[in-house]
Amino acid sequence: RAIVAAAAAAAQAAYSLARVEYTLARGVDAVALKSRCAAISDTYANQGARAGAILPFTSALSGLCAATTVAVVEVLPFLPSPVLQCLTCVAFPGVGAIVAAAASISKARCEVDAAAATAAAAQIARVDEEDLAEMSPVQTVLGLIRSLLRPATQRARSVWRRLRWRVLPPSDKLRVARAELEYRVEMYDADADGRLSREELRELLPLEAEHAFLYPS
């Protein structure tokens, strides 16, 4: 009885430890996710601050152009040519308009960066189903197991296909090879137009080399 009780106590302690580690893993993952969102928000905020740093300078340039225009108007009677007077009148206001347009572009960049920073900050307070799935330690462990077993399963599948190919009669080999080729073409046909582009064909050719190795004639 003492041995059974000790074993049950050890199992209960291990179960409690696993639950604690599960909760800690979810907490650490959640903190990492929030930190990533905060870093993205801070990046966009810094970009917005950089784009907005030029706005006071553009405002000062616009004021300088306006003041210069007022001063130039006083010397217009001393200019002999009407064309020169017209050019002098429109030069500084035109420069001011160009500077104002540049400032509007910088303002638009600030608004875009501010919207992106707000969206990233709102992501910190929102947790959707995908985030919950990412923060699940069980799903993470299962994904690691799948990554570990994937090469072995692919190797076993390749061996099985080679063995099956050797025992197939000649009449079935062509049918199996054609079905395999049609399946791979359909899988790599991203736009589903029945034709392969150069990039799609480039991805398919290594698989066809493997297919020739697995299914020798």
LINMOFEN-V940402 format. One line per field, one symbol per residue. ss: DSSP state (a for helix, b for strand, c for the rest). A space follows every 10 residues. Layout:
ss->???
This chain:
ss->caaaaaaaaa aaaaaaaaaa aaaaaaaaaa aaaaaaaaaa aaaaaaaaaa aaccaaaaaa aaaaaaaaaa aaaccaaacc caaaaaaaaa aaaaaaaaaa aaaaaaaaaa aaaaaaaaaa aaaaacccaa aaaaccaaaa aaaaaaaaaa aaaaaaaaaa aaaaaaacca aaaaaaaaaa aaaaaaaacc cccccccaaa aaaaaaaaaa aaaaccc
